Amino acid sequence: NFSCDVDIFKNGNDILVRFYDKCREQSEEQITNLVIVEPGFGYMCLKFKGNDRLLSGWLDKNIFFQEDMVKSAIAFVESLSPLSAGAYLPHHIDLILRDSYVEYNGEY
């Protein structure tokens, strides 16, 4: 019962996926003096090293709070490349809880 927006970036066979909520991002017209940059819900990177594949990344534990949600995100990223079909694909996904942040908005 969960969905989010994704951006997909490709570099050769490698794929980077950003999970986020499009409604929380500023439009071009809203970018003025004070900008709060939305980091999104996480990233996953599917890397190809020769014949090997590796999946790594992080997800926000407040959003991906159930193991099935994490597994669904992994399955989604794997589905983006036909080279992943039936392949051994070790993965390491960190579940993070944000406790602080560093921000620069051009006014400090």
N, C-alpha and C positions, 0 to 999 in steps of 0.2 A: 504494500500500500504506500510505496514511496517512489517519488520520481524527482529528478533534478535535471538541470541543463548540463550539457557537456560541450567542451571545445576539444577538438581532436587535431593534434599537430603531428605531421609525419616528417621523418628525415631518413630517406632510404626505406629500409624495412622497419626501422624503429618507430614506435608510436608513443606519444605522450597525451594523456587524457586529463583534462581539468574538469572537476565536478563543482558545480556552483548553482546559485539561484539568480537567474537573469534579472528578476525584479529588484534585486538588491544592488544592482550596479548602476552607476551614473550614466546618463546619456551624454553625448558629446556636448549638448547645450548646457548641461549641468556642471561641467568641469570649469570652475572659475577659480576663485582665490583659495577656498578651503575644500579640499577633496579628501574624503575618507575612502581609501582603496579597499575594496572587499576582497579578501584573500581566497574566498571560496571554501568548499568543503573538503578539498584534497586533490591530490595528483597521483596518477599511476603511470609508470613508464615501462613499456614492453621493449626490451633490448634484444637484439640478435647478435650473437657472438659466434661467427662461423655457423656451425650446425646447431648450436645451443641457443636457447631462449631463456631470458630471465625477466621476471616481473617484480618491480619494487615500487614503493611509494608510501604515502601517508594519507590517512582519512581522519576527519574530525569525529571523535568518539561521541560527541553530543548529537551528531546527525546520523552516523552509521553505528547505532547503539545495539544492534542485534547482529549476531554472527551471520545470519542469512542475508542481511543487507550487504555485508562485506563480500560474501561469496558471490552475490549477484553482480556486484561491481567488478570483481575479478573475472567472472564469466563474460561480462559485457566487453571488457578490454580484450580478452582472449578472442572473442568472436570477431573483432575488427580485422584480424589478419588470417587469411586462409593458410598461412605458413604455420599457424598454431594448432591447426586441426590434428588431433591425435598425437601431438608432440609432448614429450616430458617438459614440464614448465614449472621449475621451482619458483617460489615467490616469497617475498617478505614485505608485508604491509604493516606499517606502524599505525596504531590508533592513538591519536594525540588528544590531550585536553589542553586548551589554551589557558595560560595563566597570566600572560602579559604580552605586550607587543612593542615594537619600535616603529615610530611613524615620523615621516617628514612631509610637510605640506607646503614648503617654500616660504613660510612666514616666520620661522624661528631664527 
